[in-house]
Amino acid sequence: MNKVNPNRIKFYEFLNGDIEKEELENWVYETKELEKELTEDHYVNLISFAFKTGDLKAYIAKLVDLFLDWQEYEKWRTINLLTEILNDEIETVLATQKLRQLYLEQEERIKWPLISVRLGVGFESDLDNCPVESEYGNWNKDALKKQLALIGSYKHELLETVKKELSEITNTKFKSIDMGQIVSNKHLHQLFWEKLRFPGFYGENWDALCDAISGLVEMPRKLELYNWKKFENELPEDAKILKSIVWDFNEEDNGKEIEIKA
């Protein structure tokens, strides 16, 4: 992503729970250039704010509304969280819980979450009954062993999904859709709607999909449809129709491509 102004990051870190209000308060008093970035009235209000007793999060959120950028904030914290998960800095179950919280908050704040439903909600649902590391001591040894095996069975898929979606957030010219998770024709259309940002009036049918990718929305330079074999085995008729649509799209000389990957 484009480099974020470090003064914005400090506000974002506070909203994300990375720093305490005392650190933010000290930083505000020390950072004189804030006076240039905010209007004079809002700067005076900021340095006069009752940091000890006031609702600082609500106040900083208001500053983001007025002067900063919610989309930038959400992109910044999404990249941070996905990077931490990839670097194995967050245990698997806790990671899925954080992803769910991120997804739901973005759904409310910016309408279009920056991660998929599968990453934001699906993995947490799959591991809903599994303990985080701090709860291991409360479990029977054999029962815990089964739970850890379940967690392990999902970890690789989680990390691969995180890797793909992080790549898409930092490179908007590339997007991908996991065709292997599709369970019905309706689900297929919902996934395309979510990933490619189809309009709210999208009709969830093949003609509507053709219209959308042919000019209604800005398509990425490359769209990868992966786990195609599994999709084709589960929904052969839908796979046949979609493959024909992909063929027609790729025949257009628009510098864009949809790639089918087994």
Residue, then its C-alpha position, 0 to 999 in steps of 0.5 A: m500500500n502507499k506509505v501512510n503518514p506516520n502521524r495517522i498511524k499513531f491514531y490508527e494504532f490507538l483505535n486498533g488497541d496497539i497502544e494505550k491512551e497514555e502513550l497517545e496523550n504523550w505523543v499528542y503533546e510532543t507532536k507539534e506538526l499535528e497543528k498543521e494537519l488538523t484545523e486550529d479548532h480541532y487541534v486545540n480541542l485535541i490537546s485540551f481533551a480530558f484524556k484520563t476521563g473522556d471517551l478517547k476512542a469515540y473522539i479519535a474516531k470522529l477525527v478519522d471521520l473528519f480528517l483521516d480515512w477509514q478505508e486507509y485505516e482498515k487497509w492498514r490494520t488488515i495488512n498488519l493482522l494478515t502479516e502477523i498471522l503469516n509470520d506465525e505471531i498469532e496462534t491459529v484459533l485466536a487468529t480466526q477470532k481476530l479475523r471474524q472481529l475484523y470482518l464484522e467491524q468492516e462490514e459495519r464501517i465500510k460495507w465491503p470487508l477487505i477479506s473474504v467471508r471464508l477468511g473472515v467468518g468461515f475458519e472461525s466457524d470451523l474452529d468455534n469449539c477449539p480452545v485458544e492456547s491459554e485454555y489448554g489447561n482446562w481440557n482433558k488430555d485426550a480431548l485436547k489432543k483431538q482439538l489440536a489435530l483439528i486445528g492443525s488440519y485447518k492451519h495450512e488452508l488458513l495460511e494459504t488463504v491469508k497469503k493469497e488475500l494479503s497479496e490481493i490487498t497489496n496488489t489490486k491488479f490481482k484477485s482470486i476466488d477459491m472455487g473449491q468452496i462453492v456449494s451451489n449456483k447461488h453461492l457461486h454468484q455470491l462469491f463473485w459479487e463479494k470478490l469483484r464488488f458487483p453492484g447491489f442490484y446484481g441479479e445472481n444469474w449468468d447473464a448478470l455475471c456476463d454484464a458485470i465482468s464485461g464492463l459494469v465493474e472494473m475487473p482486475r488485470k488477472l482473476e485466478l479461479y483456483n481449485w477448479k477441479k473440485f468445483e467441476n466435480e461438485l457442480p459440472e453444469d455450472a463449471k461448463i457454463l462458467k468456463s464458456i464465459v471465461w473463454d469469451f472474456n479472455e477472447e476480448d482484447n482488453g489486457k485482462e485475463i481470467e485464469i482457471k487453475a486446477 
